């Protein structure tokens, strides 16, 4: 039987539970990888810096959207990465092999209370180890650092309300500033879709992004969904974003 390639998380439905089986150091420390459970599903959280917030909060936000505010403390320069795992295991529900699997997509519905507080990257990248000191950046360097982390990727980036598409094939980064924008408390569903041959398309609230540059992953690339959040200003919101729903799978 073929592996089930589908994960759906409704962050409103389950209180986040941090795993006691943390690795590579004490809970909440620099470059630590922790696991957070949401009902039957779990996410890995890679910490760029020591994080005093260890679970985030499930919040009701009438001005933005209800959901989970990930564990990101309030220090300028701190950052995290969220994945479902990074192993290039063809049987895992979160890994996709170009030319073998597909088509597949990653849909994330989220709100950003204060766009000046964070940079956020959402998309697919190759299944390799976490890269250190990427989300760890101040406003001047966050956009570049968060964009150039991985050698192969296709992702939205939201930075200071501006929206971009960043792609890379074997470390050849291409940045495209798209016409869409994000304002305080706005909520959007961002979708990155990859066909069976590796061609990538992007959608905002179900509408295709017309000004994105054509890009394809190479055949046999193994990719995973990821979200990278970088604190670029000390703000009032500890997590920086509100995650509402997460879907990744074949379609």
C-alpha positions as CSV (number, residue, x, y, z in Angstrom):
1,X,0.0,0.0,0.0
2,X,1.3,3.5,-0.9
3,X,2.0,5.8,2.0
4,X,-0.7,8.2,3.1
5,X,0.7,11.6,2.0
6,X,-1.6,14.0,3.9
7,X,-1.5,16.0,7.1
8,X,-4.1,18.4,8.3
9,X,-3.8,20.5,11.5
10,X,-6.5,22.8,12.8
11,X,-4.6,24.8,15.4
12,X,-7.9,25.9,17.0
13,X,-8.8,22.3,17.9
14,X,-5.9,21.2,20.2
15,X,-3.9,22.7,22.9
16,X,-0.2,22.4,21.9
17,X,1.8,19.9,23.9
18,X,5.6,20.1,23.9
19,X,7.5,16.8,23.7
20,X,9.5,15.7,26.7
21,X,11.9,13.9,24.3
22,X,13.8,17.0,23.2
23,X,17.2,16.6,21.6
24,X,20.6,18.3,21.5
25,X,20.3,20.1,24.8
26,X,17.9,21.5,27.4
27,X,14.4,22.5,26.6
28,X,14.3,26.0,25.0
29,X,18.1,26.3,24.3
30,X,19.9,27.5,21.1
31,X,19.7,25.2,18.0
32,X,17.4,22.9,20.0
33,X,14.9,20.8,18.1
34,X,11.6,20.2,19.9
35,X,8.4,18.5,19.0
36,X,4.9,20.0,19.5
37,X,1.8,17.8,19.4
38,X,-1.5,18.8,18.0
39,X,-3.9,15.9,18.5
40,X,-2.7,13.1,16.2
41,X,-0.1,15.3,14.4
42,X,3.2,16.9,15.5
43,X,5.5,19.6,14.3
44,X,9.2,20.0,14.9
45,X,10.4,23.4,16.1
46,X,14.0,24.5,15.5
47,X,15.1,27.3,17.8
48,X,17.6,29.8,16.5
49,X,18.2,31.2,19.9
50,X,17.4,30.4,23.5
51,X,13.6,30.7,23.7
52,X,11.8,31.6,27.0
53,X,8.5,30.7,25.4
54,X,8.4,26.9,25.1
55,X,4.9,26.1,23.9
56,X,3.4,29.2,22.4
57,X,-0.3,29.9,23.0
58,X,-3.6,28.9,21.6
59,X,-5.3,32.3,21.3
60,X,-8.7,33.9,20.5
61,X,-8.0,37.0,18.5
62,X,-11.0,38.9,17.3
63,X,-8.9,41.4,15.5
64,X,-6.9,38.9,13.5
65,X,-7.7,35.1,13.6
66,X,-8.0,32.4,16.2
67,X,-5.2,29.8,16.3
68,X,-1.8,29.0,17.7
69,X,0.8,31.7,18.3
70,X,4.1,29.7,18.0
71,X,6.8,29.9,20.7
72,X,8.9,32.9,19.7
73,X,10.0,35.2,22.5
74,X,10.1,38.9,22.2
75,X,13.8,39.5,21.5
76,X,14.8,41.2,18.3
77,X,16.8,38.7,16.2
78,X,15.2,35.5,17.5
79,X,13.7,33.0,15.1
80,X,12.3,29.5,14.7
81,X,11.6,27.1,11.9
82,X,8.5,24.8,11.8
83,X,8.5,21.5,9.9
84,X,6.9,18.1,10.1
85,X,10.4,16.6,10.1
86,X,13.5,16.8,7.9
87,X,14.4,13.2,7.1
88,X,14.3,12.3,3.4
89,X,12.2,9.3,4.1
90,X,10.0,8.5,1.1
91,X,7.5,6.8,3.3
92,X,6.9,9.8,5.5
93,X,3.6,11.8,5.0
94,X,5.5,15.0,4.8
95,X,8.2,14.2,2.2
96,X,7.7,14.4,-1.6
97,X,10.0,13.2,-4.3
98,X,9.9,15.0,-7.6
99,X,9.1,12.7,-10.4
100,X,7.7,10.0,-8.1
101,X,5.1,11.8,-5.9
102,X,2.7,14.5,-6.9
103,X,1.1,16.7,-7.5
104,X,1.2,18.0,-3.9
105,X,0.8,21.3,-2.0
106,X,1.2,23.1,1.3
107,X,-1.6,25.4,2.4
108,X,-1.2,27.6,5.5
109,X,-3.9,29.9,6.8
110,X,-2.4,32.5,9.1
111,X,-2.7,36.1,10.4
112,X,-0.1,38.6,11.3
113,X,-1.1,41.0,14.0
114,X,1.8,43.5,13.4
115,X,3.6,43.1,10.1
116,X,6.6,45.2,11.2
117,X,7.4,42.6,13.9
118,X,8.3,39.6,11.8
119,X,9.6,38.0,8.6
120,X,7.8,34.8,7.6
121,X,8.8,32.2,5.0
122,X,6.3,29.6,3.9
123,X,6.9,26.9,1.2
124,X,8.9,23.8,0.3
125,X,12.6,23.2,0.7
126,X,14.9,20.2,0.3
127,X,14.9,17.6,3.2
128,X,18.2,18.5,4.8
129,X,19.4,19.5,8.3
130,X,18.3,22.8,9.8
131,X,20.5,25.7,8.9
132,X,21.7,27.8,11.9
133,X,21.7,31.6,12.1
134,X,19.1,32.1,9.4
135,X,16.1,33.4,11.2
136,X,18.4,35.1,13.7
137,X,18.6,38.5,12.1
138,X,17.6,42.1,12.7
139,X,15.4,43.9,10.3
140,X,18.3,45.0,8.0
141,X,19.3,41.4,7.2
142,X,16.3,39.2,8.0
143,X,14.9,39.1,4.5
144,X,18.2,38.1,2.9
145,X,19.0,35.5,5.6
146,X,15.6,33.9,5.7
147,X,15.6,33.7,1.9
148,X,19.0,32.1,1.3
149,X,18.9,29.4,3.9
150,X,18.5,26.3,1.8
151,X,20.0,25.4,-1.6
152,X,16.7,24.3,-3.2
153,X,13.4,26.0,-2.2
154,X,10.2,27.7,-3.4
155,X,8.5,29.9,-0.8
156,X,6.5,33.0,0.0
157,X,8.2,35.5,2.2
158,X,6.3,38.3,4.0
159,X,8.6,41.0,5.4
160,X,7.3,44.3,6.8
161,X,4.1,43.8,4.9
162,X,5.8,43.3,1.5
163,X,5.3,39.9,-0.1
164,X,7.9,38.1,-2.2
165,X,8.5,34.8,-3.9
166,X,12.0,33.3,-3.3
167,X,13.2,30.3,-5.3
168,X,16.5,28.5,-5.5
169,X,17.9,25.7,-7.6
170,X,21.3,24.5,-6.3
171,X,21.9,27.8,-4.5
172,X,20.9,30.0,-7.4
173,X,18.5,32.3,-5.5
174,X,15.9,34.4,-7.4
175,X,13.8,37.0,-5.5
176,X,10.6,38.3,-6.9
177,X,8.7,41.2,-5.2
178,X,5.0,40.5,-6.0
179,X,2.2,43.0,-6.1
180,X,0.3,41.5,-3.1
181,X,0.9,43.0,0.3
182,X,0.0,42.2,3.9
183,X,-1.4,44.7,6.5
184,X,-1.7,44.5,10.3
185,X,-4.2,41.8,11.5
186,X,-4.8,40.6,7.9
187,X,-5.5,36.9,7.4
188,X,-4.5,35.0,4.2
189,X,-4.2,31.4,3.0
190,X,-0.9,30.9,1.2
191,X,-0.6,27.9,-1.0
192,X,2.5,26.5,-2.7
193,X,1.7,23.8,-5.2
194,X,4.1,21.5,-7.0
195,X,3.1,19.3,-10.0
196,X,4.4,15.8,-10.7
197,X,7.3,17.2,-12.8
198,X,8.4,19.7,-10.1
199,X,6.8,22.9,-11.5
200,X,5.7,25.3,-8.8
201,X,2.7,27.6,-8.6
202,X,1.6,30.0,-5.9
203,X,-1.8,31.0,-4.6
204,X,-3.2,33.6,-2.2
205,X,-6.7,32.8,-0.9
206,X,-7.2,30.5,-3.9
207,X,-6.1,33.0,-6.6
208,X,-2.9,32.2,-8.5
209,X,-0.1,34.7,-8.2
210,X,0.3,36.1,-11.7
211,X,3.7,37.9,-11.2
212,X,5.7,34.9,-9.9
213,X,8.7,33.7,-11.9
214,X,8.5,30.2,-13.4
215,X,10.4,27.7,-11.3
216,X,10.8,23.9,-11.1
217,X,12.4,21.6,-8.6
218,X,14.8,19.0,-10.2
219,X,13.7,15.4,-10.7
220,X,14.5,13.2,-7.7
221,X,14.7,16.3,-5.3
222,X,13.1,15.3,-2.0
223,X,11.2,18.3,-0.4
224,X,9.4,19.1,2.8
225,X,7.1,21.9,3.9
226,X,8.5,24.6,6.2
227,X,7.7,27.8,7.9
228,X,10.4,30.1,9.1
229,X,9.6,33.0,11.5
230,X,12.1,35.7,12.3
231,X,11.6,38.4,15.0
232,X,12.8,41.7,13.4
233,X,11.5,44.1,16.0
234,X,10.6,43.8,19.7
235,X,6.8,43.8,19.6
236,X,3.8,43.1,21.8
237,X,2.9,39.8,20.4
238,X,5.1,37.0,21.7
239,X,4.6,34.6,18.7
240,X,4.4,37.1,16.0
241,X,1.8,35.2,13.9
242,X,-1.4,33.3,14.3
243,X,-1.5,29.9,12.6
244,X,-5.0,28.8,11.9
245,X,-4.8,25.7,9.7
246,X,-2.0,23.6,8.1
247,X,-2.5,21.2,5.2
248,X,0.2,19.4,3.3
249,X,-0.3,16.5,1.0
250,X,-1.1,15.1,-2.4
251,X,-4.0,16.7,-4.2
